[in-house]
Amino acid sequence: MRFISFRRALPLALLFGLLGAKFAYAQGEEPVTAELAYYAIDNIVLFIAAVLVLFMQAGFAMLEAGLNSAKNTVNILFKNFMDMCVGVLLYFAVGYSIMYGVDITGGAGLFGWAGFGIASTIDPAAIGPGVLNPQADWLFQVAFAATAATIVSGAVAGRMQFRSYLIYSAVITGIIYPVSGFWQWGGGWLAALGFHDFAGSLVVHGVGGFAALAGAIVLGPRIGKFNKDGTSNAMPGHSLSLAALGVFILWIGWYGFNPGSQLAFAGSANTNAMMLIAANTTLAAAAGALFAMLLSWSMSKKPDLGMTLNGALAGLVGITANCDTVSNLSAIAIGAIAGILVVGGIIWLEKMKIDDSVGAWPVHGLCGIWGGIATGIFGGHPIVAQIIGSLAIPAWSFFTMLGLFYALKAAGILRVSMEEEIEGLDLTEHGAVNYPEFGSSVVNTRSPDSGVLPI
């Protein structure tokens, strides 16, 4: 143990004493009580968790850009950025109220409402352990809403009109996500049934993953993805460096996503819970990556970085529903199975001729369902309730978004033209390029029938 000399310790003691006195008697000489300290810790930590989850938007942007064509980079980055902006405003206006409002469906637990906007003040008499400032709570929750929305961006990359994407983003953050969130976290019918989704394997990732599946189905595959005989062509992204960076950022952001969902942080019980959640999150991600790598390696005879990155994300999605209730060994098993499932899901999409360019549905949709069911298997929650919730939330997202995408298609504003797709959405939709050294345009030099798409 190292000791600090009295000469050095005295200035530090005086400094902390002055700061403590300043804090104790700031704001109208309000004394520091245990209740106020707990309130401050809980809300400051929640704010930090919210920032980490918001940082995940950068991870999604890097991952999706890296796994797609260079000529669509600006478009992907633009969509991810606007998911955040559109989501913030609509979740403020109506989404938060729907998700955490009073049930207005006669006790059926289907839809909540608490008025427009969010509360700006809190009753001083209510301040204490576990009490969240409405502003901090909204900030944390809106980060989740933006995450659900941005999952779709990569799956529909390179072929969806930007204006249609903005409409989709508004609908999912303003209505679709908040409604299913109310079912679980707002005290709706799934919560009453006993369904448990701690941090959103279904509420967040299942919603986004199945919306991505609906978009990929209605849009159809990219030009050159599938041949006339039904075989598929590999269409690698332009930068695995960006993709790997994106996954690292997402993994870091998940420490806001999962431990932050504890929502109360002061006290030994909450501290212990957070540490279990963080450890389980880490173990599941590592197991998902390892098993995805091993399975894809055995199949292709080469270790596949892209599949391994998706395996890590699959493990993270799978553990998100149950990280608070399972053991470390169970977390490893959940992540390992998720890593296997994501490889199988990507193969299944290829066989079904569904073009999901980043694996959004296998990662977030399929492994989201696995997370919900695994909560019953490993976490001790009622398995029937877990199965019902793990089917109901994806079905709600899939069929509502399927209807929206078909409506946009009928209006003639869903997919870009063949010429625009070949030229690249950066130029045709935004008049810009992310890599100017490629020249003013990036064009396809082969027939679409050849199954080759430009980088």
PyMOL commands that set and color helices and strands:
alter all, ss='L'
color gray80, all
select helices_A, chain A and resi 6-24+26-29+34-66+70-100+124-126+134-155+162-184+189-193+201-219+240-260+268-300+305-320+328-351+360-379+383-410+418-423+425-430+436-438+448-450
alter helices_A, ss='H'
color red, helices_A
select strands_A, chain A and resi 102-103+112-113
alter strands_A, ss='S'
color yellow, strands_A
deselect
rebuild
show_as cartoon
